Amino acid sequence: MSTTPHLYGSHSPVSRPTVRLLIQGEFVDSRSTELHPIVNPATQEVLAQVPMATPEEVDAAVAAARQAFVTWKATPLAVRMRIMLRFQALLREHLSRIAHVLTLEQGKTLADAEGDIVRGLEVVEHACSVGTLQLGELAENVANGVDTYTLRQPIGVCAGITPFNFPAMIPLWMFPMAIACGNTFVLKPSEQDPLVTMRLVELALEAGVPPGVLNVVHGGEHVVNALCDHPDVKAISFVGSTRVGTHVYERASLNGKRVQCMMGAKNHAIVVPDANKEQTLNALAGAAFGAAGQRCMALSVAVLVGEARKWVPDLVARAKKLSVGAGDSASTDVGPLISCAARERVEALIARGVEDGAQLELDGRIPSLPGALKEGNFVGPTIFSGVRPGMSVYEQEIFGPVLCIVEAETMDEAIAITNANPNGNGTAIFTQSGAAARKFEEEIEVGQVGINVPIPVPVPLFSFTGSRGSKLGDLGPYGKQVVLFYTQTKTVTARWFDDDTTAGPVNTTIRLH
């Protein structure tokens, strides 16, 4: 693939640009005859096509990674860190151009696209300090002349399976930390928007990542299964739907691999009456409708407590002011959904919500848009009130710009509602009371908590700590936890003798008492 990806071309199958694979440091054409279109979701314009890699190509990518691991694991930490330093500099240099590509193929606004890249860039910056993150431990003289220490060593070939909604951030959560720890990597990006991901890996090669250390294959279920089954893949990182994540976790775990799966969510925000009203309404609108609601950390349920239940008209008025349109327009607040199928699913769930008895306060179906945008996958901000557990719009992850409003008499009731939901990616409370915030953070059973912060995704100094039904695996992506995930601990017990020690048989039993 060239330095500047060719995104456009004739719509005839012969002349559409085809995305390549990355194997052994080379961008190569796939032999596959199964090609899927990459579509601009705002206009339905076909940008390119992506091949579904053959089993032989998956094997070749893993073999390249396995071969490269032999030398890469022995590469000094300082060399790995310098590559990450160059990589983050290149990402900053090309940020605006990458964001433009991201908006074209994924649909999110340019501001959201830049945020997508920057949040991933922060992880790359953190990978630059892998030398301090990968330190072992030492205990001197645990017995007579005996020292014990641990080494944190890379585990081998790792794989990553990434979703369509964050085609820059999620890959950057995965491969930089994995290869900075001394592993090699095979990445399978979403087949719906792989162009941005390919641009990232091009920059990684330009930064100095050696051939075979980072490889890319495209595909659907058969490629996912091949990575789960391959005996040379030691660990798999996954972000995506609960259905696919559960499948990946079960299949890969049965094959003896380490697995971390970040999956679906139904994130709740509790609003108590003493919250700053204007700031809270802005936060709810941004967190519910930003990125067209296509994020696992979206606030899709607002639990209004007591007098805050009177804020519904204000929230509806705020949502009505949001502009729906193509992501590359500076005036757009809400872009399109990723595909026609996604739009149809969201519209069907909105209809189901009405059938279940929820009050449709704002209907975002079939927004009025000009020209080519009439063909786009648009759903505007949508708000339901009177939502109760058991309704489809409450139980299912809608993954669209739909906010469900649940009412509660007390904060205790609101916490109970949130804790009863099986998912646990993130939650938030809006309040000006320190006592209420403290009670919330202690009693809530969700892994990531925001206090007047609508989307509490932690910075890379910490780790992403989704919980319950939103996560499978003990260790989360990035931060200290992912260093544990991508390394194995080797414990060494050592005893050395002076050169003039009297020769004789070595006692192999070490007495600790």
FINUSE-831172 format. One record per residue (C-alpha): residue in three letters; x, y, z. Coordinates in steps of 0.5 Angstrom, whole numbers, padded with zeros to 4 digits. Each point is the difference from the previous one (the first is absolute). Layout:
BEGIN
ALA  X  Y  Z
...
//
This chain:
BEGIN
MET  0000  0000  0000
SER  0003  0007  -0002
THR  0001  0005  0005
THR  -0006  0004  -0001
PRO  -0005  -0005  -0001
HIS  -0004  0000  -0007
LEU  -0007  0000  0003
TYR  -0004  0002  -0006
GLY  -0001  -0003  -0007
SER  -0005  -0003  -0005
HIS  -0006  -0004  0003
SER  0001  -0005  -0005
PRO  0003  -0007  0004
VAL  0006  0000  -0005
SER  0003  0007  0002
ARG  -0002  0001  0007
PRO  0006  0001  0005
THR  0001  -0007  0004
VAL  0003  0001  0007
ARG  0006  -0005  0001
LEU  0003  -0004  0005
LEU  0006  0001  0004
ILE  0005  -0006  0001
GLN  0007  0000  0001
GLY  0001  0007  -0001
GLU  -0004  0000  -0006
PHE  -0006  0003  -0003
VAL  -0003  -0006  -0004
ASP  -0006  -0001  -0004
SER  -0004  -0006  0002
ARG  -0002  -0006  -0004
SER  -0007  0000  0003
THR  -0006  0001  -0005
GLU  -0005  0002  0006
LEU  0000  0008  0000
HIS  -0004  0004  0004
PRO  -0001  0008  -0002
ILE  0002  0005  0005
VAL  -0006  0005  0000
ASN  0000  0007  0002
PRO  -0006  0000  0005
ALA  -0002  0007  -0002
THR  -0001  -0001  -0007
GLN  0000  -0007  -0002
GLU  0006  0001  -0004
VAL  0005  -0006  -0001
LEU  0007  0002  0002
ALA  0004  -0006  -0001
GLN  -0001  -0008  0001
VAL  0003  -0004  0005
PRO  0002  -0007  -0001
MET  -0002  -0006  0005
ALA  0007  -0003  0001
THR  0001  -0008  -0001
PRO  0002  -0005  0005
GLU  0007  0000  -0003
GLU  0001  0008  0000
VAL  -0002  -0001  0008
ASP  0005  -0005  0001
ALA  0005  0004  -0004
ALA  -0001  0006  0004
VAL  0000  -0004  0007
ALA  0007  -0004  -0003
ALA  0003  0007  -0001
ALA  -0002  0002  0007
ARG  0003  -0006  0003
GLN  0007  0001  -0004
ALA  0000  0007  0002
PHE  -0001  -0002  0007
VAL  0007  -0003  0000
THR  0004  0006  -0001
TRP  -0005  0005  0003
LYS  -0001  -0002  0007
ALA  0008  0001  0000
THR  -0001  0007  -0002
PRO  0003  0005  0005
LEU  -0006  0003  0004
ALA  0003  0007  -0002
VAL  0000  -0002  -0008
ARG  -0008  -0002  0001
MET  -0001  0007  0004
ARG  0003  0004  -0005
ILE  -0004  -0003  -0006
MET  -0006  0002  0004
LEU  0002  0007  0001
ARG  0001  0000  -0007
PHE  -0007  -0003  -0001
GLN  -0003  0005  0004
ALA  0003  0006  -0003
LEU  -0002  -0003  -0007
LEU  -0007  0000  0003
ARG  0000  0007  0002
GLU  0003  0002  -0007
HIS  -0006  -0003  -0004
LEU  -0006  0000  0005
SER  -0004  0005  -0004
ARG  0001  -0004  -0007
ILE  -0002  -0007  0004
ALA  -0006  0003  0003
HIS  -0003  0002  -0007
VAL  0001  -0007  -0002
LEU  -0003  -0002  0006
THR  -0006  0004  -0001
LEU  -0001  -0002  -0007
GLU  0000  -0007  0002
GLN  -0003  -0001  0007
GLY  -0005  0007  0000
LYS  0002  0003  0006
THR  0001  0007  0001
LEU  0007  0003  -0002
ALA  0000  0002  0008
ASP  -0002  -0007  0002
ALA  0005  -0003  -0005
GLU  0006  0004  0003
GLY  -0002  -0002  0007
ASP  0000  -0007  -0003
ILE  0007  0001  -0002
VAL  0003  0004  0006
ARG  -0003  -0005  0005
GLY  0004  -0006  -0003
LEU  0006  0005  -0001
GLU  0000  0001  0008
VAL  0001  -0008  0000
VAL  0006  0000  -0005
GLU  0003  0006  0005
HIS  -0001  -0005  0006
ALA  0004  -0005  -0004
CYS  0006  0004  -0001
SER  0001  -0001  0008
VAL  -0001  -0008  -0001
GLY  0007  0000  0004
THR  -0003  0002  0006
LEU  -0006  -0004  -0001
GLN  0003  -0007  -0001
LEU  0004  0000  0006
GLY  0001  -0006  0004
GLU  0001  -0001  0008
LEU  0006  -0002  0004
ALA  0001  -0003  0007
GLU  0007  0000  0002
ASN  0003  -0006  0005
VAL  -0007  -0003  0001
ALA  0004  -0006  0002
ASN  0008  -0001  0002
GLY  0003  0004  -0007
VAL  -0007  -0001  -0004
ASP  -0003  0005  -0004
THR  -0007  0000  -0003
TYR  -0002  0004  -0005
THR  -0005  0000  -0006
LEU  0000  0002  -0007
ARG  -0006  0002  -0004
GLN  0001  -0003  -0007
PRO  -0004  0001  -0007
ILE  -0004  -0006  -0001
GLY  0000  -0001  -0008
VAL  -0005  0001  -0005
CYS  -0006  0004  0002
ALA  -0006  0002  -0004
GLY  -0005  0006  0000
ILE  -0007  0000  -0003
THR  -0003  0007  0000
PRO  -0007  0003  -0001
PHE  -0002  0005  -0005
ASN  -0002  0006  0005
PHE  0007  0002  0002
PRO  0004  -0002  -0006
ALA  0006  0004  0002
MET  0000  0000  0008
ILE  -0001  -0008  0001
PRO  0005  -0002  -0005
LEU  0005  0005  0004
TRP  -0003  -0003  0007
MET  0003  -0007  -0003
PHE  0006  0000  -0004
PRO  0005  0005  0003
MET  0000  -0003  0007
ALA  0000  -0007  -0003
ILE  0006  0001  -0004
ALA  0003  0005  0005
CYS  0000  -0006  0005
GLY  0004  -0004  -0005
ASN  -0005  -0004  -0003
THR  -0002  0000  -0008
PHE  -0007  0001  -0002
VAL  -0006  -0002  -0005
LEU  -0005  0005  -0001
LYS  -0007  -0001  -0003
PRO  -0004  0007  -0001
SER  -0007  0001  -0001
GLU  -0002  -0002  -0007
GLN  -0004  0006  0000
ASP  0005  0006  0001
PRO  0007  -0003  -0001
LEU  0003  0006  -0004
VAL  0002  0004  0006
THR  0003  -0006  0004
MET  0004  -0002  -0006
ARG  0003  0007  0000
LEU  0002  -0001  0007
VAL  0004  -0006  -0001
GLU  0003  0004  -0006
LEU  0003  0005  0005
ALA  0002  -0005  0005
LEU  0004  -0003  -0006
GLU  0003  0006  -0001
ALA  0002  0001  0007
GLY  0004  -0006  0000
VAL  -0004  -0006  0002
PRO  0004  -0006  -0004
PRO  -0003  -0004  -0005
GLY  -0005  -0006  0003
VAL  -0001  0004  0007
LEU  -0006  0003  -0002
ASN  -0005  -0004  -0005
VAL  -0007  0002  -0003
VAL  -0005  -0005  -0003
HIS  -0007  0002  -0001
GLY  -0007  -0005  0000
GLY  -0006  -0002  0004
GLU  -0002  -0006  0004
HIS  0005  -0005  -0003
VAL  0006  0005  0001
VAL  -0002  0001  0007
ASN  -0001  -0008  0001
ALA  0007  -0001  -0003
LEU  0004  0005  0005
CYS  -0004  -0003  0006
ASP  0002  -0007  -0003
HIS  0007  0001  -0002
PRO  0005  -0004  0005
ASP  0005  0006  -0001
VAL  -0004  0006  0002
LYS  0001  0000  0008
ALA  -0005  0006  0001
ILE  -0006  0003  -0003
SER  -0003  0007  0002
PHE  -0007  0002  -0002
VAL  -0004  0006  0000
GLY  -0007  -0001  -0003
SER  -0007  -0003  0001
THR  -0002  -0004  0005
ARG  -0002  -0006  -0004
VAL  0006  0000  -0004
GLY  0005  0001  0006
THR  -0003  -0005  0004
HIS  0001  -0005  -0006
VAL  0007  0002  0000
TYR  0001  0000  0007
GLU  -0002  -0007  0000
ARG  0003  -0003  -0006
ALA  0007  0003  0001
SER  0000  -0002  0008
LEU  -0002  -0007  -0002
ASN  0006  0000  -0004
GLY  0005  0002  0006
LYS  0001  0008  -0002
ARG  -0001  0006  0004
VAL  -0006  0004  -0002
GLN  -0003  0007  0002
CYS  -0006  0002  -0003
MET  -0003  0007  0001
MET  -0008  -0001  -0002
GLY  -0007  0003  0000
ALA  -0002  0005  0005
LYS  -0007  0004  0002
ASN  0004  0005  0004
HIS  -0005  0004  0005
ALA  0001  0008  0003
ILE  -0003  0001  0006
VAL  -0003  0008  0001
VAL  -0001  0002  0007
PRO  -0004  0007  0000
ASP  0006  0004  0003
ALA  0004  -0001  -0006
ASN  0002  0006  -0004
LYS  -0006  0000  -0005
GLU  0004  0003  -0006
GLN  0006  -0004  0000
THR  -0004  -0007  0001
LEU  -0004  0001  -0006
ASN  0006  0002  -0004
ALA  0003  -0006  0002
LEU  -0006  -0005  -0001
ALA  -0001  0003  -0007
GLY  0007  -0001  -0002
ALA  0001  -0007  0004
ALA  -0006  -0003  -0003
PHE  0000  0003  -0007
GLY  0007  0001  -0002
ALA  0003  -0005  -0005
ALA  -0007  -0001  -0002
GLY  0000  -0004  0007
GLN  0004  -0006  -0003
ARG  0005  -0001  0006
CYS  0000  -0005  0005
MET  0001  0006  0005
ALA  -0006  0004  -0002
LEU  -0005  0002  0005
SER  -0006  -0003  -0002
VAL  -0004  0000  0006
ALA  -0002  0006  0004
VAL  -0003  -0001  0007
LEU  -0003  0006  0003
VAL  -0001  0001  0007
GLY  -0005  0004  0004
GLU  -0001  0007  -0003
ALA  0005  -0002  -0006
ARG  -0006  -0003  -0003
LYS  -0002  0007  -0002
TRP  0006  0001  -0005
VAL  -0003  -0005  -0005
PRO  -0003  0006  -0005
ASP  0007  0004  0001
LEU  0004  -0006  -0002
VAL  -0005  -0001  -0006
ALA  0001  0007  -0002
ARG  0008  -0001  0001
ALA  0000  -0006  -0005
LYS  -0004  0004  -0005
LYS  0005  0005  -0001
LEU  0005  -0005  -0002
SER  0002  0000  -0008
VAL  -0001  -0007  -0004
GLY  0005  -0001  -0006
ALA  0006  -0002  -0003
GLY  0006  -0001  0005
ASP  0004  0005  -0005
SER  -0004  0006  0001
ALA  0002  0005  0006
SER  -0007  0001  0002
THR  -0002  -0008  0001
ASP  -0001  -0002  0007
VAL  -0003  -0007  -0002
GLY  0003  -0004  -0005
PRO  -0003  -0006  -0004
LEU  0000  -0008  0003
ILE  0005  -0004  -0003
SER  -0005  -0004  -0005
CYS  -0007  -0001  -0003
ALA  0000  -0006  0005
ALA  0002  0004  0006
ARG  -0005  0005  -0002
GLU  -0006  -0005  -0001
ARG  0001  -0003  0007
VAL  0000  0007  0004
GLU  -0006  0002  -0004
ALA  -0003  -0007  0002
LEU  0002  0001  0007
ILE  -0003  0007  0000
ALA  -0007  -0003  -0002
ARG  0000  -0006  0005
GLY  0001  0005  0005
VAL  -0006  0004  -0002
GLU  -0004  -0007  0000
ASP  0003  -0002  0007
GLY  -0003  0007  0003
ALA  0006  0004  0001
GLN  -0002  0008  -0002
LEU  0004  0002  -0006
GLU  0002  0007  0002
LEU  0004  0001  -0006
ASP  0000  -0004  -0007
GLY  0006  0000  -0004
ARG  -0002  -0005  -0005
ILE  0000  0003  -0008
PRO  0004  0007  0002
SER  -0001  0005  -0006
LEU  0007  0000  -0004
PRO  0002  0003  -0007
GLY  0002  -0003  -0006
ALA  0005  -0006  0001
LEU  -0001  0000  0007
LYS  -0007  -0003  -0001
GLU  0003  -0007  -0001
GLY  0004  0000  0006
ASN  -0001  -0004  0006
PHE  -0003  0006  0005
VAL  -0004  0000  0006
GLY  0000  0006  0004
PRO  0000  0001  0008
THR  -0006  -0004  0003
ILE  -0003  0000  0007
PHE  -0004  -0005  0003
SER  -0003  0002  0007
GLY  -0004  -0005  0005
VAL  0005  -0006  -0002
ARG  0000  -0006  0005
PRO  0004  -0006  0001
GLY  -0003  -0005  -0005
MET  -0001  0004  -0006
SER  0004  -0001  -0006
VAL  0003  0007  0000
TYR  0003  -0001  0007
GLU  0002  -0007  -0001
GLN  0004  0000  -0006
GLU  0006  0004  -0002
ILE  -0003  0004  -0006
PHE  0007  0003  -0002
GLY  -0004  0006  -0003
PRO  -0001  0007  0002
VAL  -0006  -0002  0005
LEU  -0001  0002  0007
CYS  -0004  -0003  0005
ILE  -0003  0003  0006
VAL  -0001  -0004  0006
GLU  -0003  0004  0006
ALA  0001  -0002  0008
GLU  -0002  0003  0006
THR  0006  0000  0004
MET  0008  -0001  -0001
ASP  -0001  -0007  0003
GLU  -0005  -0002  -0005
ALA  0004  0003  -0006
ILE  0007  -0004  0003
ALA  -0005  -0007  0000
ILE  -0002  0001  -0007
THR  0007  0001  -0003
ASN  0003  -0006  0004
ALA  -0006  -0004  -0002
ASN  0002  0001  -0007
PRO  0005  -0006  -0002
ASN  0005  0004  -0004
GLY  0005  0005  0003
ASN  0005  0004  -0005
GLY  -0001  0006  0003
THR  -0005  0005  0005
ALA  0000  0007  0002
ILE  -0004  0004  0005
PHE  -0001  0008  0000
THR  0000  0003  0006
GLN  0003  0006  0004
SER  0000  -0004  0007
GLY  0006  -0003  0002
ALA  -0004  -0005  0004
ALA  -0004  -0002  -0005
ALA  0006  -0002  -0005
ARG  0003  -0004  0006
LYS  -0006  -0004  0001
PHE  0000  -0001  -0008
GLU  0007  -0002  -0001
GLU  0000  -0005  0006
GLU  -0007  -0003  -0001
ILE  0000  -0001  -0008
GLU  0002  -0006  -0003
VAL  0003  0002  -0007
GLY  0007  0000  -0002
GLN  0001  0007  -0002
VAL  -0003  0006  0004
GLY  -0001  0007  -0002
ILE  -0002  0006  0005
ASN  -0002  0006  -0004
VAL  0004  -0004  -0006
PRO  -0005  -0003  -0005
ILE  0005  -0005  -0004
PRO  0005  -0002  0006
VAL  0005  -0003  -0005
PRO  0006  0000  0004
VAL  0007  0003  -0003
PRO  0005  -0005  -0001
LEU  0004  0001  0006
PHE  -0006  -0005  0003
SER  -0004  -0005  -0004
PHE  -0006  -0001  -0003
THR  -0004  -0004  0005
GLY  -0007  -0002  -0002
SER  -0003  -0005  0004
ARG  -0006  -0005  0000
GLY  -0003  -0002  -0006
SER  0004  0005  -0004
LYS  0006  -0003  0001
LEU  0003  -0007  -0001
GLY  0007  -0001  0003
ASP  0004  0002  0006
LEU  0004  0006  -0003
GLY  -0002  0006  -0004
PRO  0003  0003  -0006
TYR  0006  0005  0001
GLY  0003  0003  0007
LYS  0003  -0005  0005
GLN  -0005  -0005  -0001
VAL  0002  -0001  -0008
VAL  0007  -0001  0002
LEU  -0002  -0006  0004
PHE  -0004  -0003  -0005
TYR  0006  0001  -0006
THR  0005  -0003  0005
GLN  0002  -0006  0004
THR  0003  0000  0007
LYS  0006  -0005  0000
THR  0003  0000  0007
VAL  0007  -0002  0001
THR  0003  -0002  0007
ALA  0008  0001  -0001
ARG  0006  -0002  0005
TRP  0007  0002  -0002
PHE  0006  -0003  0004
ASP  0007  0003  0000
ASP  0006  -0002  -0004
ASP  0004  -0003  0006
THR  -0006  -0004  0003
THR  0002  -0007  0001
ALA  -0002  -0004  -0006
GLY  -0005  -0006  0002
PRO  -0007  -0002  -0001
VAL  -0006  0005  -0001
ASN  -0005  0000  0005
THR  -0006  0001  -0005
THR  -0005  0001  0006
ILE  0000  0007  0003
ARG  -0002  0001  0007
LEU  -0005  0006  0001
HIS  0000  -0001  0008
//
